Every structure is written in structure tokens, then in C-alpha cells.
Amino acid sequence: MSYLFNCTEAWVLAAHDIETAYHAPPDKPLECVNKPDMIISNQRDYQQLIPIVLDNWEEVKHICKQAAKFENDVKAIVERIYHN
């Protein structure tokens, strides 16, 4: 899940900007790329931003396919833990 560290800023951007036309068309979703101008530098910033990501998680997964992959990976890990 090393891709996680390259995507979190993009997920925050997607969650805060779900209405922007560059997310369309749905057959060409935004791919998450870590960009220097998107870096969130401290924990307080994340604490303020994460509730919006959670509220918009379904849209974030649609916009950023890595978010959907992350969710599937976490579900698979949890499934293995609870079935062992």
C-alpha cells in the first residue's frame, strides 16, 4: 500500500472539489498524483480536512481510482485478520 502516501493530498483535493468539470467524463477519472503544491504539512491541517474526505468518500473513490484500491486493500486485510 505504498501508493497511499502518494495519494492522500489528491484525495483531500478531490473531496473538496467534487464539482469541478475536470473530474468528468466518468470514463476518464482524475488519477491521483502527488504534487508539491498539494502537500499538507501538518497534522492539524489533516484533522480539519479529513471530515470532508469522509463525507465525500464515495465521490473521492469515483474521482481517484487509487482511493477505491485503498479501500479494497484495507477490506481484504481486515477480512484476513478476522478469518484467521
Secondary structure, 3 states (H helix, E strand, C coil): CCCHHHHHHHHHHHHHCCCCHHHCCCCCCCCCCCCHHHCCCCHHHHHHHHHHHHHCHHHHHHHCHHHHHHHHHHHHHHHHHHCC
